[in-house]
Amino acid sequence: MNALIRSIQALDKPQKARLLGYLGGFMTESRNNRIREVLNNRTRHCCLILENVFQSHNISAVMRSCDCFGIQDMHIIDHVNSFKTNPDVDLGASKWINVHTYSKSNAVQDCLGALRDKGYRIIATTPHTDDVVIQDFDVSQKFALAFGTELDGLSAEIMDQSDAFLKIPMVGFTESLNISVSAAISLFYLSTRIRNEVADWHLPEDEFIDLELEWVMSSVRSSGFLAKRFLKEVLGARL
């Protein structure tokens, strides 16, 4: 399967479009339209970082929120607590978002470095540091929202390297929300603002077609066999 994926990734855009048309013929028109509709609302202007969150139900709930609010990428630092999901909570959301995991001792640096290389600002979510409330946050530049555990919050390593601190204002006696609730509120509010205030929030065309191929292949039975046959018989590819 890895050889097949590499062969598909190496195709040019017209070839990918032909493969999409071929595989799409094995799905209903409504399914094809639904995939494109969801992709039209996907963004990489914002992404999420979870640091050592150990409760699988919380991780899975955050995944579900990413999918629901159109956030394509989730970065998980799990060098202390192992990354686990709960399929009864994520309801298949992990199938539709890209999950990047960092498990080595220098996981924080690997994660933050990879995101900075792609132009992301690192935004620490915390109720303990005064910087900006969510209503006043500037969404014009790409940003990665970092969430830590409910007990300890984010590590000093991430806090020290963050570009800004973000909090949801609260007026009750308790000073923090459950992490999955906090992430859901943040993603709903900020993704809405991104779509209203940022001109180029959509996926670039090349990323759109690559994800469409990935999603179509995950939706079509025996897609690997069908794609391999198309590459060999129609495009003359060697696998």
Secondary structure, DSSP 8 states (H G I E B T S, - for coil): -HHHHHHHHTS-HHHHHHHHHHHHTTS-HHHHHHHHHHHHT-BSSEEEEEES---HHHHHHHHHHHHHTTB-EEEEE-SSS-----HHHHTTGGGTSEEEEE-STTHHHHHHHHHHHTT-EEEEE-SSS-SEEGGG---SS-EEEEE-BTTTBS-HHHHHH-SEEEE----SS-----HHHHHHHHHHHHHHHHHHH-TT-B--HHHHHHHHHHHHHHHSTTHHHHHHHHHHHTS----
